[in-house]
Amino acid sequence: EAAYRTGRTYQRVIERASGLRTLSSWRDGVRVDAGISGDQTIISALDRASQAVRVRDEVRSIIGLLGERILALTLGDGLTFTETAERLGGCGGESSTRRHVASFYAWTFRQSLEILAAEWRP
């Protein structure tokens, strides 16, 4: 449960940095940016991106570069573990090798979330 909540929190950080709206931030029929100038919109986007970079650096210091990259690709980009393995390399060859590598990335994903749940205080 804690690992799941941590993953959802980190996913929201990634989504906010990219400018995507999450389901939790959607308000039917209400435009919260209606009165905001174009410059202010850009400044807000840059602030969110800067904050996300700080969070990703913090997360990377806890779970390492590989763990953070796997979380970013799966939670942020929506890739499967096989697609993540292909993107990061090591997924060529026979199908049994691809399955083994994808399983390793899935295991690393779960371990990274468990460690983050125990160590990270967003």
Disulfide bonds with the S-S distance in Angstrom:
none
